[in-house]
Amino acid sequence: MKQDMRKLRGRADEISKQSQKNTAILKDLERFANDVRGFVHFFERNVDLLCEQSSHMKSSYKDVLTWFGESPNTDSEEYLKMLSTFQTAVVESIKRCPHPLPDCVAYLKPVKPKTT
């Protein structure tokens, strides 16, 4: 992406240089070149910010994996699927538990209808 932005900036600079030779279209071409430069500047800043955030997210994900004793190279889809499977199994076992449960998990257990 950054390479594409550099190309756009370069083309805008070329347009500016060429437009100096023809005063009839100078104003319009210079405005266009300035718009392209503004576009490039805006997206370069956003790409840099996204790169920073992505790097931070990858680091945080590796920290989570390490905390749970998993390899830092574990695929996120694989890991999240494993967590989902675990959570589903816990909820199912709570639903089948014949004993009274603490309030923090009791809501997961279906209420049996009262018979009269």
C-alpha positions in Angstrom: 0.0 0.0 0.0 2.8 2.4 0.9 4.4 1.7 -2.4 1.2 2.6 -4.2 0.9 5.8 -2.3 4.5 6.8 -3.2 3.6 6.1 -6.9 0.6 8.3 -6.7 2.6 11.1 -5.0 5.2 10.8 -7.8 2.6 11.0 -10.5 1.1 14.1 -8.8 4.6 15.7 -8.8 5.0 14.8 -12.5 1.6 16.4 -13.3 2.7 19.6 -11.5 5.9 19.8 -13.5 4.2 19.2 -16.8 1.4 21.6 -16.1 4.0 24.4 -15.6 4.6 24.2 -19.4 1.0 24.9 -20.3 -0.6 27.8 -18.5 -4.0 27.2 -19.9 -4.5 24.1 -17.8 -2.1 25.0 -15.0 -4.7 25.9 -12.4 -6.9 22.7 -12.9 -3.9 20.3 -13.1 -2.3 21.9 -10.0 -5.5 21.6 -8.1 -5.8 18.0 -9.1 -2.2 17.3 -8.1 -2.7 18.9 -4.7 -5.9 16.8 -4.2 -3.9 13.7 -5.0 -1.2 14.7 -2.6 -3.8 15.3 0.1 -5.3 11.9 -0.5 -1.9 10.3 -0.4 -1.0 12.1 2.9 -4.3 11.1 4.5 -4.0 7.4 3.6 -0.3 7.2 4.5 -1.1 8.4 8.0 -3.9 5.9 8.3 -1.8 3.0 6.9 0.9 3.9 9.5 -1.7 3.9 12.3 -3.2 0.6 11.1 0.3 -1.0 11.0 0.9 0.2 14.6 -2.5 -1.1 15.8 -1.9 -4.4 14.0 1.4 -4.8 15.6 0.0 -4.1 19.0 -2.9 -6.5 18.4 -0.5 -9.3 17.4 1.6 -8.7 20.5 -1.5 -8.8 22.7 -2.7 -12.0 21.1 0.7 -13.7 21.7 0.5 -12.6 25.3 -3.0 -14.2 25.7 -1.7 -17.4 24.0 1.3 -17.5 26.3 -0.9 -16.9 29.4 -3.1 -19.8 28.4 0.0 -22.0 27.8 -0.5 -22.1 24.0 2.2 -21.7 21.4 2.5 -18.0 20.3 2.3 -19.3 16.7 -1.2 -20.7 17.2 -3.7 -19.7 14.5 -6.4 -17.3 15.8 -9.2 -19.2 14.1 -8.0 -22.5 15.6 -7.6 -21.0 19.0 -11.0 -19.2 19.1 -12.7 -22.4 17.8 -11.2 -24.3 20.7 -12.4 -21.7 23.2 -15.9 -21.8 21.7 -16.0 -25.6 21.9 -14.8 -25.4 25.5 -17.4 -22.8 26.4 -20.2 -24.8 24.8 -19.1 -27.9 26.7 -19.1 -26.0 30.0 -22.6 -24.7 29.5 -23.9 -28.1 28.5 -22.4 -29.7 31.6 -23.9 -27.0 33.8 -27.3 -27.7 32.2 -27.0 -31.4 33.0 -25.7 -30.9 36.6 -28.2 -32.4 39.1 -26.8 -30.3 42.0 -27.7 -26.8 43.1 -25.5 -24.3 41.4 -24.1 -20.9 42.5 -26.0 -17.8 41.2 -23.2 -16.9 38.8 -24.0 -20.0 36.7 -27.4 -21.1 37.8 -29.1 -19.0 35.0 -27.5 -21.3 32.5 -29.4 -24.3 33.8 -32.9 -24.7 32.4 -35.8 -24.4 34.9 -37.9 -27.4 35.2 -41.6 -26.7 35.1 -43.4 -27.3 38.4 -45.9 -30.1 38.4 -49.1 -29.8 40.5 
